[in-house]
Amino acid sequence: MLDKTFNPQEAEARLYELWEKSGAFRAGAGGRVEAGAKPYSIVIPPPNVTGSLHMGHALNNTLQDVLIRFERMRGKDVLWQPGLDHAGIATQMIVERQLEAEGNMGRREMGREAFIERIWKWKGESGGTIIGQLRRLGASCDWSRERFTLDDGLSKAVLKVFVELYREGLIYRDKRLVNWDPKLQTAVSDLEVENIEVKGHFWHFRYPLADGVTYEWPLFDEDGNPAGSETRDYIVVATTRPETMLGDTGVAVNPEDERYKPLIGKFVELPIVGRRIPIVADEHADPEQGSGAVKITPAHDFNDFEVGKRQNLEQINILNPDGTLNNDVPEAYRGMDRFKAREKVVADIEALGLLERIEDKLVMVPHDEKSKQVVIEPYLTDQWYVDAATLAKPAIEAVERGETVFVPKNWEKTYFEWMRNIQPWCISRQLWWGHRIPAWYGPDGEVFVGYSDEEAAELAQKHYGKAVELIRDEDVLDTWFSSGLWPFSTLGWPDETPELKRYYQTDVLVTAFDIIFFWVARMMMMGLHFMEEVPFHTVYIHALVRDEKGQKMSKTKGNVIDPLKIIDEYGADALRFTLVAMAAQGRDIKLATSRVEGYRNFGTKLWNAARFCEMNECVRVEGFDPTKVKETVNKWIAGEAERTSTEITEAIEAYRFNDAANAAYRFVWNVFCDWYLEFIKPLLMGENEEAKAETRATAAWALDRILLMLHPFMPFITEELWERTAEKGPARESMLVTANWPTRIGLGDAAADAEMDWVIRFISEVRSVRAEMNVPAGAKVALLIKDASAESLNRLERHRSLIDRLARLSSVEVATEAPHGAIQIVLDEATLILPLANLIDVDAETARLRKELGKLEGEVKKIDAKLGNAKFLAGAPEHVVEEQRERKAGAEAAIAKFTDALKRLEGAA
């Protein structure tokens, strides 16, 4: 006997262990896949080894699991390739903090080998927590194939890719500007930088013109009218980072700016430093911004770096790796922290009488994305780069040809824009945890790249004509470099493995939009270059999970919803179904725990339906053929079940996950539970044994179809019911996880469908009017029917007991006229008449409805005023505006409902 309720806390771990032990998750489904089955593969976006499950992971992996379970049930040879990313910076930070907390020596005192050994120890003890958390979510990955971006096989792949790209001239060393973390003393990727708006200043400095040069500066009055001019022997520049002026090597003005044309080619004397720097003409300078003149610091600003290259300006790096000032600045500033130097520069400029003014300003300051404490510095340094522009060309063409498609399609535009303007990819990091760059340097700095120390030594001996001492590069590779090889390196490349041959290319990549640039694009480039084939034919981009008001979740706001806590309280199935049901293409998910609770109740509804079937001896019959059923209601439910499974299939194939989930929900709750189980009660309690047996078998068959259709979304409760509902019937051929997905066999009977649809509409219309008119729930109503066809009357007669019970009717009689005070309902050719004058106060109900309508119309008017206010739309947060639009839509729907009810009452008056 089924328990009163499903207990996810008890069942989930037990069921997951059964799945794993059965080998159901393994490629080939533990050997049960039929010969000739098509392969279907997905590579998991590898979570960081330091990571913990957040709501973005929960959505991303639930959607993948829906696809994987669906295709596994369709008989495909499924591989969901799992693994972890070594997360260079994050992992090194954690272990360094641990050493500091323990009072141990730092990594530099420990030495590279000992420090890396300590990180491996940490990984073995604490790393990869998220893998267990993905299991709790129900992720059915092939864990026997779990990979790690630093394991031996993937390290072999990374080494081969680096060496080959270097020898092809696609990897090179260059001095360029990078994002620099002065605390970790390493270059970081754009993804690891977060621009945070802070209160700051715009300092306006006067730079004296050299060689006695002067010019006329136009003046204007308060109304903007010309008011003469003044002679100036200086030019005004502005900066939010005053300390960088110590590295200025030019001042740029727009070539079309008439005010500065006489100064182009002249020089200024850089204050404090005393360096003569040129005034150059460059379109980077905007005449409408500030004074129209811009100080150029090529070594400390990305835009200035490009201007410097165009204008052949000197690059002067004024910083040490730790963010202090180096020896390329005046002696008084050497060794000073960059922010202390900022204060001193401003004070010294003011002392020289060259501080024009200070302007308060909100500025975007780049921070370390993880701690948000360290200010990132544009920094000129030698790094290793990939010629991304060359590798991007085939990756662009592949998407243009449709070899890989983005869903939703609009993300292709984002991909193209970035790929067509791609910059060299900085792949070196000044860390110890990661793939060490296979480059060695000779005594004169000559670089030798090879697969080993020995090969590098041979290359050096050939170059120098003798053996020389080589020093290996200290840097490691950016983690995105190794994860860019993920779709093929995890399958065994560079070895020609059976898995590589069978499962590459993969079918779909499920990911978030924010790593299209950093991961999707790089997998496309690497896959095409080394496999000569795109790594996946579809990229499904899912939206963000936000809080119920539409705001991005953050610890600072205190609105983070922890998926593990949700699973603890409501179960994994409820969380999964909520995420899938809300995952509409291109629309962010506004998640509230009330939604999860609602879908937990859906699971309870399913469980109670199974208990009803069990109590009524609806047991699966071996060899049951739904095409042979005779009862109208059973023909109808068989057709509904097949139509729903087809709808779900088509929706999943099109990545319309929400449509698939909602189709399943409608069938289970509205069709099966609310109607079918009610419709069959008279048959189950009747004396027609043949009809009773057929109905029991049909109900059991339909419940099985529900479990099959719901399994990809709610794997735990469906697997439990699959097992438990077979206890009194024939044994199952397999667990639900590897059972066959429903196939179309031509179920559905047009006559049965039309008849049951008529019955449902009849009952629904009567129920709706009763609710609108505030008819007491227990009151039975006498119904009259007018102008009904013979077919309608026959249907009424056949289903009279059902209609009376479910619509709460005391009688149904044919009439030719509608009595005074009756509500009329049109149902096809017939008119249903409800004489309610004795059950409700028509005048009071009319007054109530008009009052409700007045309140709602007033609310819509207020909302329209807000939404029509440009100031409100410009200033209010997006989630507030969206909330107003939703309130308006809800109010308008209620207005329509109350208006219809009022019309009915007025017709009855």
URCORNOR-V587316 format. One record per residue. N is the residue number from 1. PSI is psi in radians with two decimals (999 if undefined). Layout:
N&PSI + N&PSI
//
This chain:
1&2.32 + 2&2.48 + 3&2.88 + 4&-0.66 + 5&2.79 + 6&2.33 + 7&1.62 + 8&-0.59 + 9&-0.59 + 10&-0.70 + 11&-0.62 + 12&-0.87 + 13&-0.71 + 14&-0.81 + 15&-0.71 + 16&-0.70 + 17&-0.68 + 18&-0.78 + 19&-0.84 + 20&-0.80 + 21&-0.53 + 22&-0.24 + 23&0.26 + 24&-0.49 + 25&-0.21 + 26&2.57 + 27&2.32 + 28&0.06 + 29&0.86 + 30&0.53 + 31&0.04 + 32&-0.09 + 33&2.38 + 34&2.64 + 35&2.39 + 36&0.03 + 37&2.48 + 38&2.48 + 39&2.64 + 40&2.12 + 41&2.53 + 42&2.39 + 43&2.31 + 44&2.37 + 45&1.94 + 46&2.04 + 47&2.74 + 48&2.50 + 49&-0.38 + 50&-0.09 + 51&2.84 + 52&2.54 + 53&2.12 + 54&3.11 + 55&-0.53 + 56&-0.75 + 57&-0.75 + 58&-0.78 + 59&-0.89 + 60&-0.80 + 61&-0.47 + 62&-0.78 + 63&-0.72 + 64&-0.73 + 65&-0.61 + 66&-0.83 + 67&-0.77 + 68&-0.83 + 69&-0.68 + 70&-0.88 + 71&-0.54 + 72&-0.74 + 73&-0.39 + 74&0.11 + 75&0.17 + 76&2.74 + 77&1.68 + 78&2.35 + 79&2.06 + 80&1.80 + 81&1.99 + 82&2.96 + 83&3.12 + 84&2.60 + 85&2.46 + 86&-0.22 + 87&1.21 + 88&-1.03 + 89&-0.84 + 90&-0.76 + 91&-0.79 + 92&-0.68 + 93&-0.76 + 94&-0.81 + 95&-0.65 + 96&-0.68 + 97&-0.67 + 98&-0.80 + 99&-0.75 + 100&-0.75 + 101&-0.56 + 102&-0.10 + 103&0.33 + 104&2.92 + 105&2.68 + 106&3.04 + 107&-0.63 + 108&-0.59 + 109&-0.61 + 110&-0.64 + 111&2.71 + 112&-0.85 + 113&-0.80 + 114&-0.66 + 115&-0.77 + 116&-0.67 + 117&-0.67 + 118&-0.65 + 119&-0.73 + 120&-0.63 + 121&-0.77 + 122&-0.76 + 123&-0.73 + 124&-0.56 + 125&-0.69 + 126&-0.34 + 127&2.68 + 128&0.35 + 129&-0.59 + 130&-0.42 + 131&-0.78 + 132&-0.60 + 133&-0.59 + 134&-0.61 + 135&-0.70 + 136&-0.54 + 137&-0.33 + 138&0.18 + 139&2.16 + 140&0.94 + 141&2.78 + 142&1.48 + 143&-0.30 + 144&-0.29 + 145&0.31 + 146&2.32 + 147&2.85 + 148&2.36 + 149&-0.17 + 150&0.21 + 151&2.97 + 152&-0.75 + 153&-0.79 + 154&-0.56 + 155&-0.66 + 156&-0.71 + 157&-0.76 + 158&-0.77 + 159&-0.81 + 160&-0.75 + 161&-0.79 + 162&-0.87 + 163&-0.77 + 164&-0.78 + 165&-0.62 + 166&-0.78 + 167&-0.37 + 168&-0.01 + 169&0.22 + 170&-0.13 + 171&2.37 + 172&2.92 + 173&2.42 + 174&2.75 + 175&1.94 + 176&3.00 + 177&2.37 + 178&2.88 + 179&2.19 + 180&2.29 + 181&1.85 + 182&-0.37 + 183&-0.87 + 184&-0.30 + 185&0.94 + 186&2.71 + 187&2.56 + 188&2.74 + 189&2.89 + 190&-0.57 + 191&-0.45 + 192&0.19 + 193&2.30 + 194&2.13 + 195&2.09 + 196&2.30 + 197&2.18 + 198&2.82 + 199&2.16 + 200&-2.76 + 201&2.74 + 202&1.91 + 203&2.18 + 204&2.02 + 205&2.62 + 206&2.16 + 207&2.04 + 208&2.41 + 209&2.47 + 210&2.83 + 211&0.50 + 212&0.31 + 213&2.44 + 214&2.93 + 215&2.89 + 216&2.21 + 217&2.13 + 218&2.50 + 219&2.70 + 220&2.63 + 221&-3.05 + 222&-0.44 + 223&0.05 + 224&0.21 + 225&2.54 + 226&2.40 + 227&0.78 + 228&-2.67 + 229&2.96 + 230&2.67 + 231&2.25 + 232&2.53 + 233&0.45 + 234&2.89 + 235&2.43 + 236&2.26 + 237&2.79 + 238&2.64 + 239&2.61 + 240&-0.12 + 241&1.37 + 242&-0.56 + 243&-0.44 + 244&-0.29 + 245&-0.38 + 246&-0.31 + 247&0.21 + 248&2.40 + 249&0.18 + 250&2.89 + 251&2.26 + 252&2.43 + 253&2.69 + 254&2.34 + 255&-0.36 + 256&-0.01 + 257&1.86 + 258&-0.53 + 259&-0.56 + 260&-0.05 + 261&-0.68 + 262&-0.30 + 263&-0.23 + 264&2.25 + 265&-0.19 + 266&-3.05 + 267&2.75 + 268&2.75 + 269&1.98 + 270&2.04 + 271&2.70 + 272&-0.87 + 273&-0.69 + 274&0.21 + 275&2.37 + 276&2.12 + 277&2.53 + 278&2.70 + 279&2.09 + 280&2.71 + 281&2.10 + 282&2.43 + 283&-0.18 + 284&-0.56 + 285&2.20 + 286&2.04 + 287&-0.40 + 288&-0.20 + 289&2.16 + 290&-2.30 + 291&-0.17 + 292&-0.10 + 293&2.46 + 294&2.25 + 295&2.47 + 296&2.08 + 297&1.46 + 298&-0.47 + 299&-0.02 + 300&0.34 + 301&2.32 + 302&-0.73 + 303&-0.73 + 304&-0.55 + 305&-0.75 + 306&-0.70 + 307&-0.77 + 308&-0.70 + 309&-0.76 + 310&-0.63 + 311&0.07 + 312&0.77 + 313&2.64 + 314&2.53 + 315&2.01 + 316&1.94 + 317&2.10 + 318&0.01 + 319&2.58 + 320&2.86 + 321&-0.45 + 322&0.12 + 323&0.06 + 324&2.83 + 325&2.49 + 326&-2.89 + 327&0.04 + 328&0.22 + 329&2.87 + 330&2.62 + 331&-0.62 + 332&-0.30 + 333&-0.20 + 334&2.31 + 335&-0.05 + 336&2.46 + 337&2.53 + 338&-0.61 + 339&-0.54 + 340&-0.68 + 341&-0.61 + 342&-0.84 + 343&-0.73 + 344&-0.69 + 345&-0.81 + 346&-0.78 + 347&-0.74 + 348&-0.66 + 349&-0.74 + 350&-0.70 + 351&-0.51 + 352&-0.05 + 353&0.41 + 354&0.17 + 355&1.86 + 356&-0.95 + 357&2.88 + 358&2.22 + 359&2.18 + 360&2.41 + 361&2.45 + 362&2.21 + 363&2.60 + 364&2.08 + 365&2.19 + 366&2.26 + 367&2.78 + 368&2.15 + 369&-0.49 + 370&-0.94 + 371&-0.42 + 372&0.35 + 373&-0.62 + 374&2.23 + 375&2.16 + 376&2.49 + 377&2.22 + 378&2.27 + 379&2.30 + 380&2.12 + 381&2.84 + 382&2.21 + 383&2.95 + 384&2.44 + 385&2.65 + 386&2.40 + 387&1.38 + 388&-0.56 + 389&-0.70 + 390&-0.77 + 391&-0.43 + 392&-0.50 + 393&-0.92 + 394&-0.56 + 395&-0.58 + 396&-0.83 + 397&-0.63 + 398&-0.69 + 399&-0.66 + 400&-0.64 + 401&-0.18 + 402&0.22 + 403&-0.58 + 404&2.29 + 405&2.57 + 406&2.41 + 407&2.07 + 408&2.67 + 409&-0.46 + 410&-0.35 + 411&-0.27 + 412&-0.64 + 413&-0.78 + 414&-0.78 + 415&-0.86 + 416&-0.77 + 417&-0.73 + 418&-0.78 + 419&-0.60 + 420&-0.23 + 421&0.48 + 422&2.48 + 423&2.86 + 424&2.45 + 425&1.99 + 426&2.05 + 427&0.02 + 428&2.54 + 429&2.47 + 430&1.07 + 431&3.08 + 432&-0.39 + 433&1.90 + 434&-3.02 + 435&2.00 + 436&2.39 + 437&2.23 + 438&1.06 + 439&2.43 + 440&2.57 + 441&2.35 + 442&3.12 + 443&-0.50 + 444&0.21 + 445&-0.01 + 446&2.40 + 447&2.39 + 448&2.04 + 449&2.26 + 450&3.14 + 451&-0.23 + 452&2.96 + 453&-0.74 + 454&-0.75 + 455&-0.69 + 456&-0.71 + 457&-0.70 + 458&-0.74 + 459&-0.71 + 460&-0.74 + 461&-0.68 + 462&-0.67 + 463&-0.81 + 464&-0.28 + 465&0.12 + 466&2.89 + 467&2.36 + 468&2.82 + 469&2.31 + 470&2.59 + 471&2.21 + 472&2.53 + 473&2.36 + 474&-0.34 + 475&2.80 + 476&2.98 + 477&2.56 + 478&2.40 + 479&-0.48 + 480&-0.35 + 481&-0.85 + 482&-0.65 + 483&-0.32 + 484&-0.31 + 485&0.01 + 486&-0.80 + 487&-0.47 + 488&-0.51 + 489&-0.61 + 490&-0.32 + 491&0.13 + 492&-0.16 + 493&2.46 + 494&-0.03 + 495&2.60 + 496&1.39 + 497&2.74 + 498&-0.64 + 499&-0.70 + 500&-0.74 + 501&-0.62 + 502&-0.70 + 503&-0.05 + 504&2.29 + 505&2.71 + 506&2.94 + 507&-0.88 + 508&2.55 + 509&2.21 + 510&2.08 + 511&3.05 + 512&2.77 + 513&-0.46 + 514&-0.14 + 515&0.39 + 516&-0.77 + 517&-0.81 + 518&-0.42 + 519&-0.94 + 520&-0.88 + 521&-0.69 + 522&-0.60 + 523&-0.66 + 524&-0.80 + 525&-0.84 + 526&-0.70 + 527&-0.78 + 528&-0.65 + 529&-0.71 + 530&-0.45 + 531&-0.17 + 532&0.59 + 533&2.51 + 534&2.59 + 535&-0.31 + 536&2.57 + 537&-0.29 + 538&2.42 + 539&1.92 + 540&2.07 + 541&1.98 + 542&2.85 + 543&-3.07 + 544&2.66 + 545&2.05 + 546&3.06 + 547&3.11 + 548&-0.33 + 549&0.01 + 550&0.15 + 551&2.58 + 552&2.39 + 553&2.37 + 554&2.60 + 555&-0.59 + 556&-0.76 + 557&-0.30 + 558&0.41 + 559&0.35 + 560&2.31 + 561&2.08 + 562&2.05 + 563&-0.55 + 564&-0.64 + 565&-0.66 + 566&-0.75 + 567&-0.73 + 568&-0.71 + 569&-0.74 + 570&-0.21 + 571&2.69 + 572&-0.64 + 573&-0.75 + 574&-0.74 + 575&-0.82 + 576&-0.86 + 577&-0.65 + 578&-0.85 + 579&-0.74 + 580&-0.74 + 581&-0.41 + 582&0.01 + 583&1.14 + 584&2.46 + 585&2.23 + 586&0.13 + 587&2.21 + 588&2.62 + 589&2.18 + 590&1.78 + 591&2.25 + 592&2.53 + 593&-0.43 + 594&-0.58 + 595&-0.72 + 596&-0.73 + 597&-0.69 + 598&-0.73 + 599&-0.38 + 600&-0.70 + 601&-0.56 + 602&-0.76 + 603&-0.69 + 604&-0.69 + 605&-0.77 + 606&-0.80 + 607&-0.76 + 608&-0.61 + 609&-0.71 + 610&-0.66 + 611&-0.69 + 612&-0.80 + 613&-0.75 + 614&-0.79 + 615&-0.44 + 616&0.31 + 617&0.64 + 618&1.52 + 619&2.47 + 620&2.35 + 621&2.18 + 622&2.28 + 623&0.17 + 624&2.34 + 625&1.86 + 626&-0.28 + 627&-0.22 + 628&0.02 + 629&2.65 + 630&-0.57 + 631&2.37 + 632&-0.80 + 633&-0.55 + 634&-0.64 + 635&-0.74 + 636&-0.82 + 637&-0.58 + 638&-0.76 + 639&-0.74 + 640&-0.73 + 641&-0.76 + 642&-0.71 + 643&-0.67 + 644&-0.75 + 645&-0.61 + 646&-0.74 + 647&-0.76 + 648&-0.77 + 649&-0.88 + 650&-0.65 + 651&-0.75 + 652&-0.73 + 653&-0.53 + 654&0.12 + 655&0.50 + 656&1.26 + 657&-0.71 + 658&-0.66 + 659&-0.68 + 660&-0.85 + 661&-0.73 + 662&-0.54 + 663&-0.74 + 664&-0.76 + 665&-0.85 + 666&-0.76 + 667&-0.82 + 668&-0.92 + 669&-0.94 + 670&-0.79 + 671&-0.99 + 672&-0.95 + 673&-0.91 + 674&-0.56 + 675&-1.00 + 676&-0.84 + 677&-0.55 + 678&-0.71 + 679&-0.59 + 680&-0.10 + 681&-0.80 + 682&-0.65 + 683&-0.73 + 684&-0.47 + 685&-0.02 + 686&-3.07 + 687&-0.03 + 688&1.72 + 689&-0.62 + 690&-0.80 + 691&-0.66 + 692&-0.80 + 693&-0.76 + 694&-0.74 + 695&-0.72 + 696&-0.79 + 697&-0.69 + 698&-0.76 + 699&-0.75 + 700&-0.72 + 701&-0.79 + 702&-0.67 + 703&-0.71 + 704&-0.74 + 705&-0.68 + 706&-0.79 + 707&-0.69 + 708&-0.82 + 709&-0.56 + 710&-0.30 + 711&-0.77 + 712&-0.51 + 713&-0.75 + 714&1.30 + 715&-0.55 + 716&-0.95 + 717&-0.59 + 718&-0.70 + 719&-0.70 + 720&-0.78 + 721&-0.60 + 722&-0.73 + 723&-0.82 + 724&-0.59 + 725&-0.14 + 726&0.01 + 727&-0.51 + 728&0.11 + 729&-2.90 + 730&2.64 + 731&2.57 + 732&2.61 + 733&-0.45 + 734&2.95 + 735&2.81 + 736&-0.61 + 737&-0.49 + 738&0.27 + 739&2.89 + 740&2.33 + 741&2.50 + 742&2.36 + 743&2.76 + 744&2.16 + 745&0.20 + 746&0.58 + 747&2.85 + 748&2.27 + 749&2.05 + 750&-0.71 + 751&-0.76 + 752&-0.71 + 753&-0.82 + 754&-0.72 + 755&-0.83 + 756&-0.56 + 757&-0.71 + 758&-0.75 + 759&-0.77 + 760&-0.75 + 761&-0.67 + 762&-0.96 + 763&-0.74 + 764&-0.73 + 765&-0.76 + 766&-0.80 + 767&-0.74 + 768&-0.78 + 769&-0.72 + 770&-0.77 + 771&-0.76 + 772&-0.64 + 773&0.04 + 774&0.62 + 775&2.27 + 776&2.40 + 777&-0.63 + 778&-0.18 + 779&2.29 + 780&2.48 + 781&2.43 + 782&2.21 + 783&2.45 + 784&2.55 + 785&2.31 + 786&2.51 + 787&0.47 + 788&2.47 + 789&2.94 + 790&-0.67 + 791&-0.76 + 792&-0.72 + 793&-0.63 + 794&-0.73 + 795&-0.74 + 796&-0.74 + 797&-0.76 + 798&-0.59 + 799&0.40 + 800&-0.81 + 801&-0.68 + 802&-0.85 + 803&-0.77 + 804&-0.79 + 805&-0.82 + 806&-0.43 + 807&-0.02 + 808&1.00 + 809&2.46 + 810&-0.49 + 811&2.80 + 812&2.15 + 813&2.61 + 814&2.40 + 815&2.80 + 816&-0.30 + 817&2.70 + 818&2.15 + 819&2.82 + 820&2.44 + 821&0.28 + 822&2.57 + 823&2.33 + 824&2.44 + 825&2.26 + 826&2.17 + 827&1.73 + 828&-2.16 + 829&-0.26 + 830&2.80 + 831&2.17 + 832&2.31 + 833&2.16 + 834&1.80 + 835&1.80 + 836&0.06 + 837&-0.60 + 838&-0.17 + 839&-0.43 + 840&2.75 + 841&1.77 + 842&-0.78 + 843&-0.76 + 844&-0.71 + 845&-0.69 + 846&-0.80 + 847&-0.72 + 848&-0.80 + 849&-0.70 + 850&-0.65 + 851&-0.79 + 852&-0.74 + 853&-0.73 + 854&-0.77 + 855&-0.78 + 856&-0.73 + 857&-0.60 + 858&-0.69 + 859&-0.75 + 860&-0.69 + 861&-0.76 + 862&-0.76 + 863&-0.72 + 864&-0.65 + 865&-0.70 + 866&-0.85 + 867&-0.34 + 868&0.02 + 869&1.92 + 870&-0.61 + 871&-0.75 + 872&-0.83 + 873&-0.61 + 874&-0.59 + 875&-0.47 + 876&2.52 + 877&2.66 + 878&-0.71 + 879&-0.51 + 880&-0.76 + 881&-0.78 + 882&-0.66 + 883&-0.70 + 884&-0.71 + 885&-0.69 + 886&-0.70 + 887&-0.70 + 888&-0.78 + 889&-0.71 + 890&-0.74 + 891&-0.70 + 892&-0.64 + 893&-0.72 + 894&-0.68 + 895&-0.78 + 896&-0.72 + 897&-0.84 + 898&-0.58 + 899&-0.78 + 900&-0.76 + 901&-0.70 + 902&-0.71 + 903&-0.69 + 904&-0.79 + 905&-0.75 + 906&-0.57 + 907&-0.42 + 908&-0.22 + 909&999
//
